[in-house]
Amino acid sequence: MTSGKKTKAARSSVAAARSSVVAKKPKPWGTIIAVLAVLALAGTVFGYAYSQIADRNAKEAALAKWNPTEEHKDPSDQIQGVVKVEYEASKHVDATQRVAYDQSPPFGGPHDNVWADCTGTVYSAAVRNENMVHPLEHGAVWIAYNPDQISGEALDKLKARADGQPFTMLSPYPGLDKPISLQSWGHQLKLESADDERIDQFIQSLRRNQYTYPEVGASCESATFDVANPPPFVAEAPGPDAVPMTGGTADNSENGTPPMSGAPSASGTDAPAATTTSGS
């Protein structure tokens, strides 16, 4: 065999050996599986994020119908179970007085000069009625709950609707006849469950609704109210010296807003009548 043929044969032998090695080299299954796992995880994460965004957008769209407008000033008229009462505004009592409220929890009428802080405040203990009513006059929503019936996950859901939310406050209310009660000025809705969609509808309809509360523009920050140690709730019924619903001292000094038109006169003797919304 000539040297050229030997060289060619040697090269062919080396090439064949290399081809055999390549053919026998195992596939990188570990890398493939790792890549597939990363892709699957990424798909799950993006899918979850998309689902959350879609759910949030759907919720916002559903709540949009509860936004007050010039044509639809009080959307809560369409919420089943809402009780409405007209109250005279800007009638104050001092820290030593109690008011003989006509509702429990109260949602209008004479109230303490100092309002409870309502800047997304979650109170762990029940607070004096006379202080809690005042923020409603400023456009706040007060979420009250029966501490014997609401706890754990249900309470967490209520806290999520109040904590850090402007013009909102949450507090326990011992002896409440329903698990949950929502209050805004002149409006109340009592419910059985923290999952009831009417909670969000009520808040959307009435929190800072300029058409339904008397002191538009008033603040929810209360520099003189001790959030850490608020005046305590008094469970006993008011005595004969309590301020009646038609009482209190007129005070328009906060923002100069007059009482709501159509509200009962301070000289009257009867509490205003309540009306209940049946909803659509």
C-alpha positions in Angstrom: 0.0 0.0 0.0 1.4 3.4 -0.9 2.0 6.0 1.7 -0.9 8.1 0.3 -3.3 5.3 0.6 -2.1 4.6 4.1 -2.6 8.2 5.1 -6.1 8.3 3.6 -7.0 5.1 5.4 -5.7 6.5 8.7 -7.8 9.6 8.4 -10.9 7.6 7.6 -10.3 5.5 10.7 -9.9 8.6 12.9 -13.1 10.1 11.4 -15.0 6.9 12.0 -13.8 6.8 15.6 -14.9 10.4 16.2 -18.2 9.7 14.6 -18.7 6.7 16.9 -17.8 8.8 20.0 -20.3 11.5 19.0 -23.0 8.9 18.3 -22.4 7.3 21.7 -22.4 10.6 23.7 -25.5 10.8 25.9 -28.1 13.6 25.6 -28.0 16.2 28.4 -31.3 15.2 29.9 -30.6 17.0 33.1 -30.2 20.3 31.3 -33.3 19.7 29.1 -35.4 18.9 32.2 -34.1 22.0 34.0 -35.0 24.2 31.0 -38.4 22.7 30.7 -39.0 23.2 34.4 -38.0 26.8 34.2 -40.3 27.4 31.2 -43.2 25.7 33.0 -42.6 27.8 36.1 -42.4 31.0 34.1 -45.6 30.0 32.3 -47.3 29.4 35.7 -46.1 32.7 37.1 -47.1 34.7 34.1 -50.4 32.9 33.9 -51.1 33.7 37.6 -50.1 37.3 37.1 -52.4 37.6 34.1 -55.2 36.0 36.0 -54.8 38.4 38.9 -54.7 41.4 36.7 -57.8 40.2 34.8 -59.6 39.6 38.0 -58.7 43.0 39.4 -59.8 44.7 36.2 -63.1 42.8 36.2 -63.7 43.8 39.8 -62.9 47.5 39.1 -65.3 47.4 36.1 -68.0 45.8 38.2 -67.6 48.5 40.9 -67.6 51.3 38.4 -71.4 51.2 38.3 -71.4 52.2 42.0 -69.6 55.5 41.4 -71.8 58.5 42.2 -72.5 60.9 39.4 -74.6 64.0 38.9 -77.4 61.8 37.4 -77.0 59.0 39.9 -76.1 60.8 43.1 -76.7 57.9 45.6 -75.9 54.5 44.0 -76.6 52.9 47.3 -80.3 53.2 46.5 -79.7 50.1 44.4 -78.1 48.1 47.2 -80.5 45.8 48.9 -80.9 46.3 52.7 -79.4 49.9 53.0 -81.3 51.9 55.6 -81.3 55.7 55.1 -82.1 58.4 57.6 -81.8 62.2 57.2 -79.9 63.8 60.1 -79.1 67.4 60.9 -75.4 68.1 60.7 -72.9 70.0 62.7 -74.5 69.4 66.1 -71.9 68.8 68.7 -71.6 67.5 72.3 -68.6 67.5 74.6 -66.5 64.6 75.9 -68.5 64.1 79.1 -71.9 63.8 77.3 -73.7 60.8 75.8 -76.2 60.9 73.0 -79.4 58.9 73.0 -78.8 57.5 69.5 -81.8 56.1 67.5 -79.7 53.5 65.8 -77.1 50.9 66.8 -74.5 51.5 65.6 -75.4 55.1 65.1 -74.8 56.7 61.7 -75.8 60.3 62.2 -77.0 62.8 64.8 -75.2 64.9 67.5 -71.6 63.8 68.0 -68.4 64.7 69.8 -66.5 67.8 68.8 -63.4 65.6 68.3 -63.7 63.1 65.6 -62.1 59.6 65.6 -59.2 59.3 63.2 -60.5 57.7 60.0 -57.3 57.6 57.8 -57.6 53.9 57.2 -57.6 53.2 60.9 -58.2 49.8 62.3 -59.2 49.9 66.0 -58.6 46.8 68.0 -61.0 47.9 70.8 -64.5 49.4 70.6 -64.6 53.2 70.5 -67.1 55.7 72.0 -70.0 56.2 69.6 -70.0 60.0 69.8 -66.5 60.1 68.4 -67.1 57.5 65.7 -70.2 59.3 64.3 -68.3 62.5 63.6 -66.0 61.1 60.8 -69.2 60.0 58.9 -70.0 63.7 58.7 -66.7 64.1 56.9 -67.4 61.4 54.3 -65.9 58.4 56.0 -67.2 54.8 56.1 -67.2 53.0 59.4 -67.1 49.2 59.3 -68.2 47.7 62.6 -68.3 44.0 63.5 -69.4 41.8 66.3 -66.3 40.4 67.9 -68.1 37.3 69.1 -69.0 36.4 65.5 -66.2 37.8 63.3 -62.6 36.6 63.7 -59.8 34.9 61.8 -60.1 35.0 58.0 -63.3 37.0 58.0 -61.8 39.7 60.2 -58.7 39.8 57.9 -61.0 40.4 55.0 -62.6 43.4 56.7 -59.2 44.7 57.8 -58.1 44.6 54.2 -60.9 46.9 53.2 -60.0 49.4 55.9 -56.3 49.3 56.8 -54.6 52.3 55.1 -57.7 53.2 53.0 -58.6 56.9 53.1 -61.8 57.9 54.9 -62.3 54.4 56.3 -62.2 52.9 59.8 -62.9 49.6 61.4 -63.7 48.7 64.9 -65.4 46.0 67.0 -68.9 46.7 68.2 -69.9 44.5 71.2 -73.5 43.4 71.1 -74.1 44.1 67.4 -77.2 42.4 66.2 -75.5 41.2 63.0 -72.0 40.1 62.3 -71.1 43.2 60.3 -72.6 46.7 60.0 -71.5 49.4 57.6 -72.1 53.1 58.3 -71.8 56.3 56.3 -73.6 59.6 57.1 -77.3 58.8 57.0 -76.7 55.2 55.7 -76.4 51.8 57.2 -76.1 48.2 55.9 -76.0 45.2 58.1 -74.6 41.9 56.7 -74.0 38.3 57.7 -70.7 37.6 55.8 -67.4 39.3 55.1 -67.7 37.8 51.6 -70.8 39.7 50.8 -70.3 41.8 47.6 -72.4 44.6 49.0 -69.6 45.6 51.3 -67.5 46.9 48.4 -70.6 48.3 46.7 -71.5 50.3 49.9 -68.0 51.7 50.2 -67.8 52.6 46.5 -71.1 54.3 46.6 -70.8 56.3 49.8 -67.2 56.9 50.8 -66.6 60.6 50.2 -69.7 60.8 48.1 -70.1 64.6 47.9 -73.9 64.2 47.5 -74.5 62.3 50.7 -72.4 63.8 53.5 -72.6 67.3 54.8 -69.1 68.5 55.4 -67.5 68.1 52.0 -63.8 68.8 52.1 -63.4 68.1 55.9 -60.3 66.1 56.9 -60.1 62.6 58.3 -56.9 63.3 60.2 -57.6 64.1 63.9 -54.7 65.7 65.6 -56.3 65.6 69.1 -57.7 62.1 68.9 -55.5 59.4 70.6 -55.7 56.4 68.2 -53.7 54.2 70.6 -56.0 55.0 73.5 -59.3 56.1 72.2 -62.4 56.9 74.4 -63.9 53.5 75.2 -67.2 52.2 74.0 -70.0 52.3 76.6 -72.4 49.3 76.3 -75.0 50.5 78.9 -77.9 52.5 77.5 -77.7 56.3 78.0 -79.4 57.7 81.1 -82.1 60.4 81.2 -79.4 63.1 81.0 -78.3 62.0 77.5 -78.5 64.4 74.7 -81.5 63.7 72.4 -81.2 63.2 68.7 -82.6 66.7 68.3 -80.1 68.2 70.7 -76.5 69.2 70.6 -74.8 72.6 70.0 -74.8 74.0 66.5 -71.2 74.4 65.2 -70.4 75.2 61.6 -66.9 76.2 62.3 -65.1 73.2 60.7 -65.8 74.2 57.1 -68.8 76.5 57.2 -71.1 74.0 55.7 -74.7 74.4 56.7 -76.9 71.4 57.7 -78.2 69.2 55.0 -81.4 70.5 53.4 -84.5 68.6 54.4 -82.9 67.5 57.7 -85.1 67.6 60.8 -85.2 70.8 62.8 -83.4 70.9 66.1 -86.6 72.0 67.8 -88.4 68.9 66.7 -89.3 66.1 69.1 -89.4 63.0 66.9 -86.4 61.1 65.5 -86.3 61.0 61.7 -87.9 58.0 60.1 -85.7 55.3 58.5 -86.2 54.0 55.0 -84.9 50.7 53.8 -83.7 50.2 50.2 -84.9 47.0 48.7 -82.4 47.1 45.8 -82.9 46.1 42.2 
